[in-house]
Amino acid sequence: MLYSQDWQTLSAAYAFIGNSLLMPMNQTSHEGVDPEFWAVFPDLGDGAVRAAADKLSGWARRVGEAGEEAAVQEAAVEHTRLFVGPPKPAAAPWETFHRGSSEVSVGFSRATYEMRALLRKAGLELSGPSNQYEDHMGVELLLLSELCRQAAEAASARQVSDPDLELRLELGSELEPEPEPEPASALESEAEFDSGSDQAVEPGLAPDPDLDFALTAESAKGLFSLEAQVRAFIEEHPLAWVDRLIEAVRAGAPNGYVDGLLSLERALLEWHRRQLG
């Protein structure tokens, strides 16, 4: 079971990676060049996530020897070479270019239109200076981040603090949720992740194990629906082509910042899918 704070952690992590793939580091957050940022990155108890974060921490230590400004510039140059060019991107960051076995030379495909429809369904639209196609990997992760945010709200609504209540979903009982108890931190230290807004999300908090939880019929159905949407989206979109994108990135910039980000993304997606059953 994923608790509200698990969903919040995933939302913040996907948003950070998505924003980092959309914009070079000299135009967005600089936390990526701080080894400590990756040292405290919530690994959700998963070895692959921890290994990917440690790899990014090692990259940050290596490039940071020349100073933060030089490290940020190195990451920005790598991003531009891989995803912009000239003369063209070394590793096209759009699903269209990695879907199917043949190389695609046009900017629109079924993946683009599917993503456009999914963004519209979620009430989202692209804005800002990037002017990207909707099937950019960064955009897909930002949509996933929003779905996780919604799931966090639904999970929070279903968690009530009365230990005498039982699981009554099958009985169809309507239970009024009480205020959620203050959770205990599951991390030894806390980190904040830039989700592209002015609000930061605290990662990785677990509920008090001494409390029982009950489900309201309404909130449980909403959460189950969101979980199904999230799993389908993960399998049909980012996880379906992240390996191909990693392969292209490693051909152009092996062991770089983008390589590390995509390895972390893949580990998070695989862990997330396993938790959804």
C-alpha atoms as one frame of an Amber mdcrd trajectory, in Angstrom:
protein
   0.000   0.000   0.000   1.214   3.485  -0.838   0.430   6.110   1.779  -0.232
   9.773   1.133   3.367  10.768   1.868   4.668   8.068  -0.498   2.579   9.601
  -3.265   3.861  13.073  -2.347   7.447  11.854  -2.464   6.904  10.323  -5.905
   5.149  13.459  -7.146   8.046  15.674  -6.075  10.688  13.322  -7.476   8.982
  12.978 -10.864   8.514  16.749 -11.034  12.167  17.421 -10.290  13.370  14.964
 -12.931  10.777  16.170 -15.445  11.762  19.811 -15.052  15.437  18.871 -15.269
  14.849  17.066 -18.568  12.839  19.940 -20.004  15.227  22.780 -19.184  19.033
  23.020 -18.911  20.331  23.501 -15.407  21.362  27.107 -16.007  17.654  27.887
 -16.482  16.265  25.885 -13.574  17.201  24.534 -10.141  20.897  24.012  -9.319
  20.353  21.359  -6.626  21.555  18.667  -9.012  25.194  19.728  -8.581  24.991
  19.336  -4.787  26.170  15.854  -3.740  24.258  16.166  -0.458  20.999  16.650
  -2.344  21.397  13.174  -3.826  22.755  11.701  -0.580  19.433  12.448   1.150
  17.239  11.740  -1.864  14.436   9.425  -0.655  15.123   5.937  -1.979  11.798
   4.427  -0.830  13.738   1.499   0.596  14.732   0.333  -2.895  18.302  -0.586
  -3.769  18.050   0.447  -7.415  16.744   3.892  -6.507  19.533   4.289  -3.929
  22.173   3.200  -6.457  20.889   5.687  -9.039  20.884   8.534  -6.505  24.407
   7.583  -5.398  25.524   7.648  -9.027  24.223  11.216  -9.325  25.933  12.139
  -6.061  29.207  10.844  -7.482  28.693  12.844 -10.674  28.026  15.980  -8.612
  31.213  15.496  -6.591  33.240  14.983  -9.744  32.012  18.021 -11.677  31.845
  20.117  -8.509  35.610  20.072  -8.154  35.712  22.965 -10.626  33.117  24.952
  -8.670  29.331  25.240  -8.818  29.219  27.659 -11.738  31.378  25.402 -13.916
  29.341  22.342 -12.888  26.051  24.015 -13.799  27.496  25.071 -17.139  28.713
  21.540 -17.878  25.259  20.131 -17.171  23.615  22.807 -19.336  25.954  22.168
 -22.282  25.312  18.422 -22.032  21.536  19.002 -21.966  21.693  21.217 -25.056
  23.906  18.815 -26.996  21.642  15.862 -26.222  18.187  17.396 -26.523  18.585
  20.439 -28.795  21.649  20.307 -31.025  22.952  21.641 -33.368  22.408  20.330
 -35.860  19.804  18.082 -34.248  19.327  16.380 -30.869  21.810  13.589 -30.223
  19.102  11.845 -28.165  15.599  12.892 -29.154  13.612  13.276 -25.882  10.219
  12.604 -27.496   8.382   9.312 -27.318   7.522   9.579 -31.015  11.171   8.987
 -31.945  11.484   5.828 -29.852   8.144   4.143 -30.439   8.350   1.203 -32.796
  11.354  -0.265 -34.525  11.792   2.231 -37.364  13.294   5.674 -37.014  10.769
   8.494 -37.043  11.626  11.782 -38.705   8.465  13.765 -38.007   7.429  15.514
 -34.810   3.943  14.067 -34.374   2.725  10.523 -33.931   0.112   8.607 -31.991
   2.141   9.144 -28.817   1.913  12.916 -29.245  -1.853  12.859 -29.617  -2.279
  10.400 -26.752  -0.272  12.687 -24.470  -2.210  15.729 -25.638  -5.477  13.993
 -24.744  -4.145  12.847 -21.354  -2.971  16.355 -20.489  -6.349  17.761 -21.461
  -8.125  15.135 -19.342  -5.985  16.136 -16.360  -6.808  19.801 -16.931  -3.204
  20.637 -17.858  -1.650  22.478 -20.765   1.901  23.236 -21.847   3.179  26.713
 -21.129   6.493  28.496 -20.798   9.390  29.088 -23.169  10.249  25.451 -23.949
   7.473  25.029 -26.575   7.827  21.257 -26.480   5.835  18.476 -28.046   3.500
  16.847 -25.559   5.356  13.497 -25.689   8.624  14.926 -24.343   9.866  12.710
 -21.493   9.899  15.696 -19.166   6.259  16.467 -19.935   5.278  12.850 -19.342
   6.919  12.964 -15.916   5.194  16.230 -15.037   1.836  14.656 -15.898   2.753
  11.651 -13.768   3.685  14.030 -10.960   0.235  15.614 -11.112  -1.475  12.208
 -11.039   0.590  11.317  -7.974  -0.404  14.594  -6.325  -4.048  13.742  -6.859
  -3.460  10.233  -5.490  -1.784  11.745  -2.411  -4.916  13.780  -1.732  -7.142
  10.734  -2.184  -4.912   8.605   0.048  -4.929  11.310   2.713  -8.731  11.438
   2.626  -9.055   7.684   3.105  -6.769   7.571   6.166  -8.706   8.193   9.371
  -7.398   8.077  12.895 -10.132   6.177  14.758  -8.556   2.774  15.670 -11.994
   1.245  16.287 -13.072   1.604  12.662 -12.839  -1.369  10.329 -12.373  -1.695
   6.599 -15.930  -1.293   5.337 -15.537  -0.734   1.630 -17.276  -4.014   0.737
 -20.171  -3.104   2.998 -20.580   0.242   1.249 -20.433   2.222   4.521 -19.756
   5.920   4.277 -17.233   7.041   6.875 -16.356  10.643   7.569 -12.537  10.984
   7.621 -11.034  12.613  10.671  -7.914  14.793  10.556  -4.888  12.764   9.513
  -2.422  12.138  12.373   0.995  13.759  12.246   3.212  11.174  10.511   6.622
  10.116  11.700   9.536  10.704   9.341  10.810   7.612   7.589  13.980   9.446
   6.549  16.974  10.196   8.702  17.089  13.603   7.026  14.618  15.536   4.926
  15.107  17.091   1.525  12.943  19.376  -0.549  12.423  18.970  -4.256  11.553
  21.743  -6.667   8.368  20.761  -8.435   8.416  23.776 -10.707   6.266  25.836
  -8.368   6.796  27.949  -5.288   5.702  25.103  -3.051   8.081  22.373  -1.930
   7.039  18.891  -0.899   8.534  17.007   2.015   9.520  13.509   0.895   9.152
  10.089   2.400   7.007  10.328   5.515   5.350   7.169   6.818   2.192   6.938
   8.961   2.301   6.004  12.614   2.244   2.158  12.668   0.197   2.159  15.863
  -2.795   3.642  14.082  -5.394   1.646  12.191  -6.855   2.901   8.969 -10.289
   2.721   7.465 -11.502   3.444   3.988 -14.440   5.554   3.053 -16.205   4.111
   0.042 -15.906   7.345  -1.919 -12.248   8.087  -1.251 -11.244   4.439  -1.733
 -12.926   4.221  -5.124 -11.242   7.460  -6.164  -7.844   6.201  -5.085  -8.283
   2.811  -6.765  -9.210   4.598  -9.994  -6.138   6.833  -9.768  -3.872   3.881
  -9.022  -5.141   2.124 -12.136  -4.592   5.273 -14.209  -1.073   5.718 -12.862
  -0.061   2.130 -13.508  -1.452   2.193 -17.046   0.277   5.481 -17.778   3.630
   4.279 -16.412   3.511   1.092 -18.477   2.216   2.649 -21.696   4.330   5.800
 -21.740   7.535   6.631 -19.796   8.535   3.108 -18.808   7.791   1.815 -22.313
  10.606   3.859 -23.873  12.967   5.067 -21.149  15.446   2.260 -21.953  15.721
   3.427 -25.552  16.244   7.000 -24.443  18.949   5.914 -21.991  20.679   4.016
 -24.779  20.651   7.113 -26.998  21.884   9.353 -24.174  24.735   6.998 -23.311
  25.845   7.025 -26.916  26.234  10.807 -26.708  27.091  11.519 -23.073  27.772
   8.369 -21.023  27.882   8.741 -17.246  26.677  12.332 -17.452  23.937  14.164
 -15.595  21.140  13.193 -17.976  22.252   9.562 -17.917  22.006   9.668 -14.141
  18.592  11.349 -14.139  17.144   8.789 -16.544  18.602   5.888 -14.534  16.923
   7.317 -11.443  13.672   7.778 -13.348  13.708   4.160 -14.503  14.361   2.882
 -10.992  11.507   4.971  -9.580   9.101   3.874 -12.306   9.923   0.207 -11.818
   9.542   0.454  -8.037   6.301   2.378  -8.427   4.821  -0.174 -10.810   5.666
  -3.016  -8.426   3.860  -1.276  -5.576   0.732  -0.953  -7.696   0.604  -4.728
  -8.216
